[in-house]
Each structure stands twice: as structure tokens, then as C-alpha cells.
Amino acid sequence: MNDMSRLAGSAIDVETPKILARNVNVFYGDTHAIRDVNVDIANNTVTAFIGPSGCGKSTFLRCLNRMNDTIDSCRVTGSMRLDGEDIYDKRVDPVQLRAKVGMVFQKPNPFPKSIFDNVAYGPKIHGLARSKSDLEEIVERALRRGALWDEVKDRLHAPGTGLSGGQQQRLCIARAVATEPEVLLMDEPCSALDPIATAQVEELIDELRRNFSVVIVTHSMQQAARVSQNTAFFHLGQLVEFGETGQIFTNPEDPRTESYITGRIG
Ligand SMILES: Nc1ncnc2c1ncn2[C@@H]1O[C@H](COP(=O)(O)OP(=O)(O)OP(=O)(O)O)[C@@H](O)[C@H]1O
């Protein structure tokens, strides 16, 4: 039984992969960073990417919304489909794609704007609000989803950069969800946070999967075990093992996975 069936009350489709990646290879100039990776990202699921430093987790994550397009030396081959549509099709506008496949980075990076404007920015450029009150509703909903509303509702016009690190990261999550993405990519979203802020963001990730597919890169195996349902273990650019998180951590099939989770490599 898939773990997703535990989520009561929401329309959940775990059968059809949200993203399907096949034979993906990534090169930075002559460096072959990702080798023949096949992976399915399920709907309404948190998928964790784990593995030693330099194994390609972030590179692969950034392929999922074409963030690697911004790196001149980077070349991606193979097939990546979002709801069956080729992410790398020439007709796909990467800006539109990134509204559907949002991203939260390691270091909180609010814009030098107010809390309100940080969240309103995406909906404005994508024309999601018909009126001022519409925009206000969108911002409130996103801040609630980012578990930040109660802390900032009385100072929406204060600068986002004036918030604590943990609040800034939740603001960035609110900013990412404001455009109603379908997938949320998170690249070590808690690495700059203290344990309390980390726990808040982890709780939020669990909430978010009711509406989105979440893919998280993490160096913390405890975090992967706590927040994810599926785990992908990368090593030297290869996807060594992919499966249910419980199985990967208790009964890995590949000796390299076992070495990593028991602390012998990485
Ligand atoms: N912009 C870049 N230009 C050239 N090579 C790069 C670039 N980004 C990453 N690489 C190389 O690609 C490989 C994979 O790096 P990547 O950052 O994806 O690994 P990672 O598993 O996310 O590492 P970490 O856990 O340390 O963040 C490494 O060999 C790295 O040096």
C-alpha cells in the first residue's frame, strides 16, 4: 500500500507520475555530472534526493525546472516530462515552467522588497490577480500556506529581509507557492536554519504535499526519513537506488546505499 493513502480527505493520484525522467545525462563542459538517470516523481509525495557531496543531487534537481539553462556550459540530454509534456521542448517558456515547478534555495533569498511584494511578485508577473483585493487574497493564502501569516499579518509592508532566517525561508516558500505551482523543488531548504525553524519548515513540507509534489535535496538522512515518502540515492552522478523511504533506510538493496546510510561513504 502506498503511503499516500494515509492522507485523508484530499483527491490524491499517486499512480500517475507527475514528472517522468528517462535516460537523463547532464554535462558541464566535459564533466559528466549525471549519468543515465531514470526516475518518477509521484503526485502529492515528498521525494528526497540524498547522496555524498558532488554526486549530482542539485544538478538533477535543477534540471526539473530548467534552472540549468542559466549555466552556459551545461548540457542536458534525455527525456523529462511534466504531466506527459516535454519540459525541454523548444516551445516551453522556462519562465512559465518555473511558475509550475517552483524552487526554494538553500539560503533564504527574499527580494529587497516588502513581505507583501515578495509574495505578490510572481502572481503579478503571471497575471494571476484580477484586482487589488484578489492579489491581497492570493498573498494571504500563500503566507498561510507558508505558515507565516500569523507572524507577519501586521507588518506586511515591512522589508522581507528584516525577518529572521527561518521566517525568511518560510517567506521564500510562500513566494514559491503563490503562483500555484504543481511541483516544489527545495535545495537543502533547512541548511541555514536552527532546529526550531527546521522543524517548522519540515512540518510545512508535510502540509505542502497535499497540494504539490515536493522534491527535496538534503544532506540530513534524518530529515529525509522524517519528511519524505520516496528517496533517491545518488552516487557519482548515478541514481543508485530509488524506492520507498522506509525501505531505503531499513532494507537498501545496493551495498553503496547501505554504506552511505550507515555513514561509511560520504
Ligand atoms: N556550475 C557548474 N559548473 C561546472 N561544474 C559543476 C557546476 N555545478 C556543479 N558542477 C559539478 O557537477 C557535479 C555535481 O555537482 P552538484 O552540485 O550537482 O552535486 P551535489 O550532490 O548537489 O553536491 P552538494 O551536496 O555538495 O551540494 C560536481 O562534480 C560539481 O563539481
The ligand as an SDF file (V2000), in Angstrom:
LIG
                    3D

 31 33  0  0  0  0  0  0  0  0999 V2000
   28.0690   25.3290  -12.4760 N   0  0  0  0  0  0  0  0  0  0  0  0
   28.8560   24.2620  -12.5660 C   0  0  0  0  0  0  0  0  0  0  0  0
   29.8910   24.2360  -13.4400 N   0  0  0  0  0  0  0  0  0  0  0  0
   30.6980   23.1600  -13.5480 C   0  0  0  0  0  0  0  0  0  0  0  0
   30.5590   22.0400  -12.8160 N   0  0  0  0  0  0  0  0  0  0  0  0
   29.5660   21.9970  -11.9300 C   0  0  0  0  0  0  0  0  0  0  0  0
   28.6620   23.1030  -11.7440 C   0  0  0  0  0  0  0  0  0  0  0  0
   27.7540   22.7590  -10.7960 N   0  0  0  0  0  0  0  0  0  0  0  0
   28.0840   21.5140  -10.3910 C   0  0  0  0  0  0  0  0  0  0  0  0
   29.1510   21.0490  -11.0640 N   0  0  0  0  0  0  0  0  0  0  0  0
   29.7780   19.7230  -10.9110 C   0  0  0  0  0  0  0  0  0  0  0  0
   28.7800   18.7350  -11.0940 O   0  0  0  0  0  0  0  0  0  0  0  0
   28.9330   17.6850  -10.1530 C   0  0  0  0  0  0  0  0  0  0  0  0
   27.6550   17.5560   -9.3320 C   0  0  0  0  0  0  0  0  0  0  0  0
   27.5030   18.7310   -8.5200 O   0  0  0  0  0  0  0  0  0  0  0  0
   26.1800   19.0290   -7.6790 P   0  0  0  0  0  0  0  0  0  0  0  0
   26.3250   20.3920   -7.0930 O   0  0  0  0  0  0  0  0  0  0  0  0
   25.0030   18.7590   -8.5040 O   0  0  0  0  0  0  0  0  0  0  0  0
   26.2820   17.9250   -6.5490 O   0  0  0  0  0  0  0  0  0  0  0  0
   25.5080   17.7910   -5.1570 P   0  0  0  0  0  0  0  0  0  0  0  0
   25.2810   16.3460   -4.9570 O   0  0  0  0  0  0  0  0  0  0  0  0
   24.3230   18.6740   -5.1580 O   0  0  0  0  0  0  0  0  0  0  0  0
   26.6010   18.3400   -4.1530 O   0  0  0  0  0  0  0  0  0  0  0  0
   26.4450   19.0560   -2.7130 P   0  0  0  0  0  0  0  0  0  0  0  0
   25.7630   18.0570   -1.8480 O   0  0  0  0  0  0  0  0  0  0  0  0
   27.8670   19.2890   -2.2970 O   0  0  0  0  0  0  0  0  0  0  0  0
   25.6590   20.3120   -2.9200 O   0  0  0  0  0  0  0  0  0  0  0  0
   30.1630   18.0240   -9.3190 C   0  0  0  0  0  0  0  0  0  0  0  0
   31.2560   17.3560   -9.8960 O   0  0  0  0  0  0  0  0  0  0  0  0
   30.2840   19.5160   -9.4890 C   0  0  0  0  0  0  0  0  0  0  0  0
   31.6320   19.9350   -9.3660 O   0  0  0  0  0  0  0  0  0  0  0  0
  1  2  1  0
  2  3  1  0
  2  7  2  0
  3  4  2  0
  4  5  1  0
  5  6  2  0
  6  7  1  0
  6 10  1  0
  7  8  1  0
  8  9  2  0
  9 10  1  0
 10 11  1  0
 11 12  1  0
 11 30  1  0
 12 13  1  0
 13 14  1  0
 13 28  1  0
 14 15  1  0
 15 16  1  0
 16 17  2  0
 16 18  1  0
 16 19  1  0
 19 20  1  0
 20 21  2  0
 20 22  1  0
 20 23  1  0
 23 24  1  0
 24 25  2  0
 24 26  1  0
 24 27  1  0
 28 29  1  0
 28 30  1  0
 30 31  1  0
M  END
$$$$
